[in-house]
Amino acid sequence: MQFQAIAKGMAVGAAAGMVGYLVSSASKSEKSKFKRRTVKAAHALGAVMDSVADLMR
C-alpha cells in the first residue's frame, strides 16, 4: 500500500523542515538542545507511524 510510504515521507519532510528552520534561527546552546530533542522526536514519530501502519492492516 503506497499510502503508508507517502504519509511517512510527508511527515518526515515536514519535521525536517521545521527543525531546519528552528536550528537556523537558534543560538549555539539552543542548537544542542534541538539536536537531542530532534532525535527523540524522530524515534517517537517512527513509533507512531509503525502503530498507524499496524492499525491499517
C-alpha positions as CSV (number, residue, x, y, z in Angstrom):
1,M,0.0,0.0,0.0
2,Q,1.6,3.2,-1.2
3,F,-0.3,5.5,1.2
4,Q,1.9,4.4,4.2
5,A,5.1,5.4,2.4
6,I,3.6,8.7,1.2
7,A,2.4,9.6,4.7
8,K,5.7,8.7,6.3
9,G,7.6,10.7,3.7
10,M,5.4,13.8,4.2
11,A,5.7,13.6,8.0
12,V,9.5,13.3,7.9
13,G,9.7,16.1,5.4
14,A,7.6,18.4,7.5
15,A,9.6,17.6,10.6
16,A,12.9,18.1,8.8
17,G,11.7,21.5,7.5
18,M,10.6,22.6,10.9
19,V,13.8,21.5,12.6
20,G,15.9,23.2,9.9
21,Y,14.1,26.5,10.5
22,L,14.4,26.3,14.2
23,V,18.1,25.4,14.1
24,S,18.9,28.2,11.6
25,S,17.4,30.8,14.0
26,A,18.8,29.3,17.2
27,S,21.8,30.2,19.3
28,K,24.7,27.8,19.8
29,S,23.5,26.5,23.2
30,E,19.9,26.0,21.8
31,K,21.3,24.0,18.8
32,S,22.5,21.2,21.0
33,K,19.1,21.0,22.8
34,F,17.4,20.9,19.4
35,K,19.6,18.1,18.3
36,R,18.7,15.9,21.3
37,R,15.0,16.7,21.0
38,T,15.1,16.0,17.3
39,V,16.5,12.5,17.8
40,K,13.8,11.8,20.4
41,A,11.0,13.2,18.2
42,A,12.2,11.2,15.2
43,H,12.1,8.0,17.3
44,A,8.6,8.9,18.6
45,L,7.4,9.7,15.1
46,G,8.7,6.4,13.8
47,A,6.9,4.5,16.6
48,V,3.6,6.4,15.8
49,M,3.9,5.7,12.1
50,D,4.5,2.0,12.8
51,S,1.5,1.9,15.1
52,V,-0.7,3.5,12.5
53,A,0.5,1.1,9.9
54,D,-0.3,-1.8,12.2
55,L,-3.8,-0.5,12.7
56,M,-4.4,-0.2,9.0
57,R,-3.7,-3.9,8.4
